[in-house]
């Protein structure tokens, strides 16, 4: 029972990364905030005065974070 209670007490986490969105022939660069709420991850962004939000998998968050760290290493 103690393990179940402990697993529910996860802190919310924010990560802000810049990412490139690609869909069909549309390509743009935007700042994206990844935030964990409870046990789900969400991505938030502002594009042309519209706030966009979608649920994303933890795997997608990790994959994007690794991609951004590689970009940062190349830029340094």
OpenMM code with the backbone's topology and positions (N, CA, C; nanometers):
from openmm import Vec3, app, unit

residues = "UNK UNK UNK UNK UNK UNK UNK UNK UNK UNK UNK UNK UNK UNK UNK UNK UNK UNK UNK UNK UNK UNK UNK UNK UNK UNK UNK UNK UNK UNK UNK UNK UNK UNK UNK UNK UNK UNK UNK UNK UNK UNK UNK UNK UNK UNK UNK UNK UNK UNK UNK UNK UNK UNK UNK UNK UNK UNK UNK UNK UNK UNK UNK UNK UNK UNK UNK UNK UNK UNK UNK UNK UNK UNK UNK UNK".split()
positions = [
    Vec3(0.0826, -0.1197, 0.0000),
    Vec3(0.0000, 0.0000, 0.0000),
    Vec3(0.0867, 0.1257, 0.0000),
    Vec3(0.1950, 0.1244, 0.0772),
    Vec3(0.2827, 0.2415, 0.0813),
    Vec3(0.3414, 0.2700, -0.0556),
    Vec3(0.3754, 0.1668, -0.1326),
    Vec3(0.4290, 0.1868, -0.2667),
    Vec3(0.3267, 0.2515, -0.3587),
    Vec3(0.2000, 0.2135, -0.3465),
    Vec3(0.0955, 0.2731, -0.4287),
    Vec3(0.0806, 0.4208, -0.3968),
    Vec3(0.0820, 0.4568, -0.2692),
    Vec3(0.0696, 0.5971, -0.2313),
    Vec3(0.1890, 0.6755, -0.2824),
    Vec3(0.3088, 0.6206, -0.2703),
    Vec3(0.4289, 0.6904, -0.3154),
    Vec3(0.4261, 0.7127, -0.4660),
    Vec3(0.3791, 0.6162, -0.5419),
    Vec3(0.3790, 0.6286, -0.6869),
    Vec3(0.2813, 0.7355, -0.7345),
    Vec3(0.1813, 0.7678, -0.6550),
    Vec3(0.0849, 0.8707, -0.6930),
    Vec3(0.1379, 1.0114, -0.6664),
    Vec3(0.2413, 1.0251, -0.5858),
    Vec3(0.2921, 1.1558, -0.5470),
    Vec3(0.4073, 1.1999, -0.6357),
    Vec3(0.3849, 1.2009, -0.7666),
    Vec3(0.4882, 1.2444, -0.8595),
    Vec3(0.4735, 1.3945, -0.8812),
    Vec3(0.5849, 1.4642, -0.8873),
    Vec3(0.5794, 1.6077, -0.9079),
    Vec3(0.5598, 1.6385, -1.0557),
    Vec3(0.4958, 1.7503, -1.0816),
    Vec3(0.4783, 1.7960, -1.2191),
    Vec3(0.6095, 1.8545, -1.2677),
    Vec3(0.6405, 1.8348, -1.3953),
    Vec3(0.7680, 1.8774, -1.4503),
    Vec3(0.7444, 1.9585, -1.5760),
    Vec3(0.8216, 2.0643, -1.5928),
    Vec3(0.8146, 2.1459, -1.7140),
    Vec3(0.9456, 2.1336, -1.7887),
    Vec3(0.9405, 2.1231, -1.9202),
    Vec3(1.0590, 2.1276, -2.0048),
    Vec3(1.0248, 2.2136, -2.1248),
    Vec3(1.1062, 2.3124, -2.1543),
    Vec3(1.0818, 2.3979, -2.2690),
    Vec3(1.1891, 2.3709, -2.3722),
    Vec3(1.1491, 2.3341, -2.4915),
    Vec3(1.2411, 2.3030, -2.5996),
    Vec3(1.1912, 2.3692, -2.7271),
    Vec3(1.2803, 2.3937, -2.8200),
    Vec3(1.2414, 2.4417, -2.9511),
    Vec3(1.2374, 2.3216, -3.0433),
    Vec3(1.1328, 2.3121, -3.1196),
    Vec3(1.1187, 2.1976, -3.2077),
    Vec3(1.0669, 2.2424, -3.3437),
    Vec3(1.0849, 2.1588, -3.4417),
    Vec3(1.0361, 2.1865, -3.5768),
    Vec3(0.9197, 2.0937, -3.6038),
    Vec3(0.8068, 2.1515, -3.6421),
    Vec3(0.6891, 2.0710, -3.6747),
    Vec3(0.6841, 2.0493, -3.8250),
    Vec3(0.6589, 1.9262, -3.8652),
    Vec3(0.6493, 1.8945, -4.0071),
    Vec3(0.5210, 1.8179, -4.0322),
    Vec3(0.4437, 1.8672, -4.1226),
    Vec3(0.3219, 1.7979, -4.1626),
    Vec3(0.2971, 1.8307, -4.3082),
    Vec3(0.2932, 1.7307, -4.3892),
    Vec3(0.2820, 1.7464, -4.5333),
    Vec3(0.3915, 1.8420, -4.5798),
    Vec3(0.3571, 1.9560, -4.6357),
    Vec3(0.4595, 2.0491, -4.6834),
    Vec3(0.4759, 2.1684, -4.5910),
    Vec3(0.4082, 2.1669, -4.4782),
    Vec3(0.4171, 2.2760, -4.3817),
    Vec3(0.5353, 2.2505, -4.2895),
    Vec3(0.6228, 2.3492, -4.2760),
    Vec3(0.7365, 2.3373, -4.1859),
    Vec3(0.7552, 2.4712, -4.1164),
    Vec3(0.7661, 2.4683, -3.9846),
    Vec3(0.7905, 2.5898, -3.9086),
    Vec3(0.8626, 2.5536, -3.7801),
    Vec3(0.9215, 2.6528, -3.7185),
    Vec3(0.9928, 2.6328, -3.5928),
    Vec3(0.9177, 2.7070, -3.4841),
    Vec3(0.9019, 2.6437, -3.3673),
    Vec3(0.8274, 2.7051, -3.2583),
    Vec3(0.8838, 2.6587, -3.1248),
    Vec3(0.8690, 2.7419, -3.0233),
    Vec3(0.9022, 2.7015, -2.8870),
    Vec3(0.7889, 2.6146, -2.8362),
    Vec3(0.8255, 2.5057, -2.7716),
    Vec3(0.7260, 2.4117, -2.7198),
    Vec3(0.7550, 2.3873, -2.5728),
    Vec3(0.6529, 2.3971, -2.4913),
    Vec3(0.6633, 2.3656, -2.3490),
    Vec3(0.6076, 2.2255, -2.3294),
    Vec3(0.6894, 2.1357, -2.2779),
    Vec3(0.6431, 2.0022, -2.2407),
    Vec3(0.6182, 2.0043, -2.0910),
    Vec3(0.4978, 1.9688, -2.0501),
    Vec3(0.4640, 1.9708, -1.9075),
    Vec3(0.3954, 1.8410, -1.8695),
    Vec3(0.4386, 1.7861, -1.7583),
    Vec3(0.3778, 1.6647, -1.7067),
    Vec3(0.2722, 1.7043, -1.6041),
    Vec3(0.1506, 1.6581, -1.6251),
    Vec3(0.0408, 1.6819, -1.5319),
    Vec3(-0.0102, 1.5455, -1.4883),
    Vec3(0.0124, 1.5119, -1.3628),
    Vec3(-0.0235, 1.3782, -1.3158),
    Vec3(0.0671, 1.2763, -1.3817),
    Vec3(0.0090, 1.1823, -1.4537),
    Vec3(0.0904, 1.0803, -1.5202),
    Vec3(0.0914, 1.0968, -1.6724),
    Vec3(0.0506, 1.2136, -1.7222),
    Vec3(0.0472, 1.2383, -1.8667),
    Vec3(0.1325, 1.3591, -1.9025),
    Vec3(0.1915, 1.3555, -2.0221),
    Vec3(0.2695, 1.4664, -2.0750),
    Vec3(0.1863, 1.5428, -2.1776),
    Vec3(0.2033, 1.6762, -2.1777),
    Vec3(0.1344, 1.7624, -2.2730),
    Vec3(0.2361, 1.8557, -2.3369),
    Vec3(0.2111, 1.8930, -2.4621),
    Vec3(0.2943, 1.9903, -2.5325),
    Vec3(0.2094, 2.1136, -2.5569),
    Vec3(0.2652, 2.2309, -2.5245),
    Vec3(0.1977, 2.3587, -2.5435),
    Vec3(0.2845, 2.4459, -2.6335),
    Vec3(0.2214, 2.5200, -2.7235),
    Vec3(0.2946, 2.6114, -2.8095),
    Vec3(0.2019, 2.7232, -2.8539),
    Vec3(0.2601, 2.8350, -2.8948),
    Vec3(0.1831, 2.9466, -2.9509),
    Vec3(0.2284, 2.9639, -3.0948),
    Vec3(0.1333, 2.9565, -3.1872),
    Vec3(0.1598, 2.9723, -3.3297),
    Vec3(0.0586, 3.0710, -3.3847),
    Vec3(0.1091, 3.1811, -3.4386),
    Vec3(0.0233, 3.2860, -3.4950),
    Vec3(-0.0897, 3.3240, -3.3988),
    Vec3(-0.0560, 3.3568, -3.2755),
    Vec3(-0.1494, 3.4010, -3.1718),
    Vec3(-0.2474, 3.2936, -3.1249),
    Vec3(-0.2283, 3.1688, -3.1668),
    Vec3(-0.3123, 3.0588, -3.1198),
    Vec3(-0.2317, 2.9715, -3.0247),
    Vec3(-0.2919, 2.9375, -2.9121),
    Vec3(-0.2279, 2.8468, -2.8171),
    Vec3(-0.2692, 2.7047, -2.8527),
    Vec3(-0.1711, 2.6204, -2.8804),
    Vec3(-0.1959, 2.4824, -2.9177),
    Vec3(-0.1531, 2.3911, -2.8043),
    Vec3(-0.2301, 2.2860, -2.7796),
    Vec3(-0.1983, 2.1906, -2.6749),
    Vec3(-0.2358, 2.0513, -2.7228),
    Vec3(-0.1506, 1.9555, -2.6915),
    Vec3(-0.1813, 1.8169, -2.7243),
    Vec3(-0.1131, 1.7246, -2.6240),
    Vec3(-0.1721, 1.6093, -2.6035),
    Vec3(-0.1097, 1.5091, -2.5175),
    Vec3(-0.0009, 1.4388, -2.5978),
    Vec3(0.1128, 1.4158, -2.5347),
    Vec3(0.2232, 1.3451, -2.6003),
    Vec3(0.2719, 1.2332, -2.5082),
    Vec3(0.3339, 1.1332, -2.5688),
    Vec3(0.3858, 1.0223, -2.4891),
    Vec3(0.5178, 1.0632, -2.4239),
    Vec3(0.5520, 0.9972, -2.3168),
    Vec3(0.6800, 1.0236, -2.2501),
    Vec3(0.7954, 0.9894, -2.3445),
    Vec3(0.7764, 0.8897, -2.4285),
    Vec3(0.8791, 0.8532, -2.5269),
    Vec3(0.9046, 0.9680, -2.6239),
    Vec3(0.7988, 1.0359, -2.6664),
    Vec3(0.8142, 1.1499, -2.7577),
    Vec3(0.8881, 1.2647, -2.6889),
    Vec3(0.8591, 1.2881, -2.5621),
    Vec3(0.9283, 1.3932, -2.4867),
    Vec3(1.0775, 1.3605, -2.4784),
    Vec3(1.1101, 1.2369, -2.4453),
    Vec3(1.2508, 1.1957, -2.4341),
    Vec3(1.3209, 1.2027, -2.5694),
    Vec3(1.2535, 1.1600, -2.6753),
    Vec3(1.3114, 1.1635, -2.8089),
    Vec3(1.3404, 1.3079, -2.8517),
    Vec3(1.2466, 1.3974, -2.8239),
    Vec3(1.2661, 1.5388, -2.8582),
    Vec3(1.3788, 1.5991, -2.7762),
    Vec3(1.3864, 1.5644, -2.6481),
    Vec3(1.4923, 1.6170, -2.5618),
    Vec3(1.6299, 1.5720, -2.6117),
    Vec3(1.6437, 1.4453, -2.6507),
    Vec3(1.7712, 1.3954, -2.7036),
    Vec3(1.8084, 1.4675, -2.8321),
    Vec3(1.7098, 1.4895, -2.9199),
    Vec3(1.7341, 1.5589, -3.0462),
    Vec3(1.7831, 1.7025, -3.0199),
    Vec3(1.7229, 1.7686, -2.9213),
    Vec3(1.7612, 1.9065, -2.8911),
    Vec3(1.8994, 1.9121, -2.8268),
    Vec3(1.9350, 1.8126, -2.7461),
    Vec3(2.0681, 1.8105, -2.6859),
    Vec3(2.1746, 1.7913, -2.7943),
    Vec3(2.1459, 1.7100, -2.8960),
    Vec3(2.2391, 1.6908, -3.0065),
    Vec3(2.2576, 1.8211, -3.0840),
    Vec3(2.1481, 1.8934, -3.1077),
    Vec3(2.1570, 2.0240, -3.1767),
    Vec3(2.2423, 2.1209, -3.0977),
    Vec3(2.2237, 2.1217, -2.9652),
    Vec3(2.3010, 2.2111, -2.8791),
    Vec3(2.4487, 2.1768, -2.8815),
    Vec3(2.4802, 2.0499, -2.8859),
    Vec3(2.6207, 2.0071, -2.8905),
    Vec3(2.6842, 2.0482, -3.0229),
    Vec3(2.6075, 2.0393, -3.1326),
    Vec3(2.6617, 2.0802, -3.2635),
    Vec3(2.6830, 2.2309, -3.2699),
    Vec3(2.5972, 2.3070, -3.2027),
    Vec3(2.6068, 2.4525, -3.2061),
    Vec3(2.7235, 2.5049, -3.1224),
    Vec3(2.7649, 2.4279, -3.0232),
    Vec3(2.8720, 2.4727, -2.9322),
    Vec3(3.0091, 2.4628, -2.9931),
] * unit.nanometer
topology = app.Topology()
chain = topology.addChain("A")
for resn in residues:
    res = topology.addResidue(resn, chain)
    for name in ("N", "CA", "C"):
        topology.addAtom(name, app.Element.getBySymbol(name[0]), res)
